[in-house]
Structure formats: structure tokens, C-alpha cells
Amino acid sequence: MSDASEEALGWRVLAREGGARAGELQTRRGVIETPVFMPVGTLGTVKGVRFEELEAEDLDARIILGNTYHLLLRPGPEVIRACGGLHRFTGWRRALLTDSGGFQVFSLADMRRVAEEGVKFRSHIDGRLCFLSPEVSMEVQAALGSDIVMAFDECLPGQAAHEAARASMELTARWARRSRTRFDELQRDSADAGRIEEGANASGEGLKGLSGRQALFGIVQGATHSDLRRESLERTAEVGFDGYAIGGLSVGEEKPVMYEVVEGLAPLMPDERPRYLMGVGTPEDLVECVARGVDMFDCVIPTRNGRNGQAFTSRGRLNVKNAQWSQDARPLDEACACAVCRRHSRAYVRHLYMAGEMLAAVLLSHHNLAFFLDTMRRVRQAIRSGDFTRFRLEFIERINSGLV
Ligand SMILES: [Zn+2]
């Protein structure tokens, strides 16, 4: 563990109930209460939702994601570096987590070639040949200046056979070490550059927001094989990270299998570090995986499904395309206090969607994020007041009860 990393991220558990934990992450850009849901801002934007709205009281997102793969291809790290890092480039002032690019590269299937050194792949935009490795990923994420950086890993399909999953897990373990080494070099270089800069310019403005005090998370792989998952965890923890993520879930395996992997693995993860379940999931998944010991989540479904006309509600999913809502004057979710539900009816949102108005996607994305973020707010309150067991039962029962 380097000194730079210890400064970058503080973490403490405030309350527990069963396996569930309520805690607090201290980043250089503010405190993040956990369990937390992180909206995904693939290309430096949470699609359809302005930063003012993400910061407003009904959403109050404390941390969002950026995707290294997408930002590497467009606009490219040199543009973002020249604009002072991803925070300055986008205008987002709160915390940012960037993924390593591994997941996106591996979803390119036949457009990539994996070797010990790294991955060669063709851009999905213009077909040009690109290269990502642990070192390149750390360098790009340093240029982005995110608060939490993810190690570069290989992500296999959920159903991967034991032999293939073992080889992949071992590669991920070797890449974890290389990620750590390059990350530490970059943090040291940046700290040195920061001192020089401060000497020349008292404000040190030039480098604020860039690398120097980033945190680094390791990723546990091993598909659905519990022996490989345990070994991956041991080898990742041996390298030492500021937090630990479970990767390679929600990639095609059955839901009970995912819960089983999380249930077996999360309690073995270092108790004194935050645990992050990557790319998961539905509101039910969040609550169920909090119960199994997870602290951090991200997923594209609130905004992606919103763009496709689907609202998540406390009584399950509402499809605005359905004619039964055409004259319904009630809000998307009668239990929701978001800006959309306070003002607009199901009938209006449905009308916008059917007419192809872009505001439909904006309103549905806003409401869905509000529902996910509010669910996590209530999860945190429940754990802190020792009421999570009851909350979980009622939440799952209500969400399965169906819309009226
Ligand atoms: Zn709402």
C-alpha cells in the first residue's frame, strides 16, 4: 500500500446488520455514504441527465462512472489531459470512478486478441487497431484523473468452463500486479510534478484534478467457480488495493448463481476495505447483494431502460408503451418524490414516448436514477437503524406485487 493511496481514500463501517454494512468513503471530492449506487457516465455524460440534476436533492449522486475504453477512443486521453482531466473537461465536480477498459474490450469478442502483454483490438467506431494493457490502462486513467481507478482485468462469460476460467484468473492476477506497479509510479511522478508546479505557481492549479491522489481497486475474477474465486481473491489481496471489486458477474449467468457467488465471496473480502460489485444490477439485485456484504454498485439499466420506455417503480417495472397508461393521471411511481413524479403523469410521459419526443428519455432516466438512488438511501437508513432485515423483506415483496 503506497502513501499516496492511503491519502486518496478513507473508509469506515458505521453500522452492520447480518452481512450488510453501512459505511462512509472519504474521497478528495467529498464523502460518499455506502451502500452506494453509481450512475454510469460512459462518455463523460450520464445519458440524458444534466449534472445539475444529478446534484439536486432528489438524485444527489455523489459518484459517477466514466468508461476508459470509450473515452480512450473518443475524444482520446490527449484531449482530456489538455483540458485538465475528466473533471474539468466535463464540469463534474464530485467523485468519479473509471473502469479499466477490460470489460468493454472483452465484449468485442472476435475484434480482439489477448496476449500476456495486453489486448489488441479494433475500435468499434472506425476499425482502427488499438492496444490496452495494465500499463496503458493506468496511464489513461491517470490522464482522466478519476478518484477511483480500476485495475486492468480479463472478463470471461459467466458460464466459462473451469480450465478457461483458471487461465484467465491467473492472467488477471498477473495484470493486477502490473497495474499496481505502474499505478504507483504514476502517483509518485504526479506527486513530484505537483510539487514542482506548486513551486512555480503558488495555487498549484495546473495539476489539480489530475493524478497524484487516486485510489486503486483490484478485481476478483474466476467466473462461477468458487475455488477460482477464492484463489483470485487471495492473489488480489496479496498485491494490496484500496478496495476490492467482484468482476465477471451479470454477464449471462443465472441470477441464483450470481447471488451464490457473491454470498460465498463477499464475506471473505477484506473487511477493512470497500467491496464493489461491478455492473450489477436491478433494484432487487442491489438490496439482495447489500444483504450479502456489498458496498458499491454500478449499472446502465436505469438510463438504458429509461431510453427504451421502461420505468422502475416500488411495485415493479412500468412499460410506458402499454396502452393501459394512456389516460392515467398518476405519477410513474406513486411512492416516488422525484422531480418527474412531482410534476408529470404516466399519460404525459407515455404521450412523449409514443411521439418520439426526446424528453421522454430524459424524464424516464431521471426518475429511474431517482428510484435507484433513493432505494440505496433507504437501505443505508435501514442498516443504520437496525431495520434492514424487515426493509429487505418488504421491499422485495412490494416490488413483486405488481402495478395497480
Ligand atoms: Zn419518480
Boltz pocket constraint, residues with backbone or C-beta under 6 A from the ligand:
constraints:
  - pocket:
      binder: B
      contacts: [[A, 332], [A, 333], [A, 336], [A, 337], [A, 338], [A, 339], [A, 340], [A, 341], [A, 342], [A, 367], [A, 368], [A, 370], [A, 371]]
      max_distance: 6.0
